[in-house]
Amino acid sequence: MKPLTENHPLDFSCLTGREVEVLLLLASGEQNRRLARHLGIAERTIRAHTASIVRKLRLKSRFEAAIVAHLYADDIKDLETTQQRSAA
């Protein structure tokens, strides 16, 4: 993965499949309610996944996670594809 900064490399492999889905959707800028509807889960679950993503990637906020998702979308999508293949 490409580093966010020299001292803070991003390791998307620590995320679960659902967290990867949520991270990719965060880049859209939609509210949690709409993301939850899109995935068919509770808004509270979106908040929990988002908090987990922020913690695991050592980010500061949901906003920063959305920016990371936008900047590294190709890397994240590659990981999502790999996770789906290994689950099959």
C-alpha angles and dihedrals in degrees: 000000000000116000121250086210131351091262097041115054116185117235108189091176089081089069125093120237092258092048089053089052091049092046092054091049092050088068089067090067092228121149120260091252092060092044089052092051091049092053096037094238136114121279088235089059090053089053091050092049091047092051090049092049092050091049097045094047091042093236127152103229150355087263092057089048089054091051091048089049091052095046096044100032093127093052091046093048090050089053091048090053091049091049092050092050093050091048092055 
